[in-house]
């Protein structure tokens, strides 16, 4: 049904109208971003990205993710004593990539392809964190991250509930 409520007062139709029918669609509760949708880019003089920046960002992310995926696939079993150390190196790299993409997405470089790349990095990070949290050498930060994500809580919400600052929680989860 095309007008089934998505939130308390929003329908799919109203969300589509506010974003754009050709940019975002919904299929069985899944948001689909149309990569071919022409984004509204500003010129270099406006301080925004030029036409070639987003494809370069996405290409670099794809190359990095190929290397991270190969490293993840080469990890030993979670019961192996070497697993945690090797997983931590990969997780650190994925965090850096995620941070860079988050900045790109928040500075007007948020073309659909950049957003899809960010989603892919976050998904791979979450999956590896879930594996690492179940390993014998799991850290408090890994376990906390996975429990928080499974509870569908943000770092801010969890920090507020635990009486911590969000920065401290982020540092614990990142093993800093």
Beta strands, then each sheet from edge to edge (+ up, - down):
strand 1: 24-27
strand 2: 30-33
sheet 1: 1+ 2-
end
